[in-house]
Amino acid sequence: MNETLEAEALAPRVESDILSALQAGVFPSKFWDIQDDLCDCIYQRIGSWTNPYLAETLEVRWCCIWAELYKQFPQFVRVTPAFQDGNTKQWVKEPQDWNGEAEMPKAIWYRHLARKLGRPIEDIRAEYAEKDHLRPKGRGDAISFLVRISGEWRGINLASRRTVAND
């Protein structure tokens, strides 16, 4: 009974806080992204849902939640220090060199270096933040996907984050 009274007393204050935040424009400046490097999780996974009819957006850093769950239930977690090659079904113990079509994303590069050098990701991030020229640039052999925009055919490299190419 006492808890109900407390909740009823808090409701107007919570509603007021929400309205104040909306009026002040306290909104995220950018959305989370799986390559944003805002956490130290090896596999960055982000969930994002938005609904115009509710005027609400939900973002979840699943990777961070999972990391906390792993601590609570270690008997259900298994990490193998090797990559299982899907073609050969063999375990590969060494991190592979980048062979992507586009440049290696910074978040993956930091984790790659941390694993390869056996160092904490925080140290790698601090040391390599200004050394982007060392980041693998990719093969550059991507085939453009052609789309027609305003009557003009343009190539889009789906492996890149760059804008539409004017070929």
Beta strands, then each sheet from edge to edge (+ up, - down):
strand 1: 46-51
strand 2: 56-61
strand 3: 83-84
strand 4: 91-92
strand 5: 145-149
strand 6: 152-156
sheet 1: 1+ 2-
sheet 2: 3+ 4-
sheet 3: 5+ 6-
end
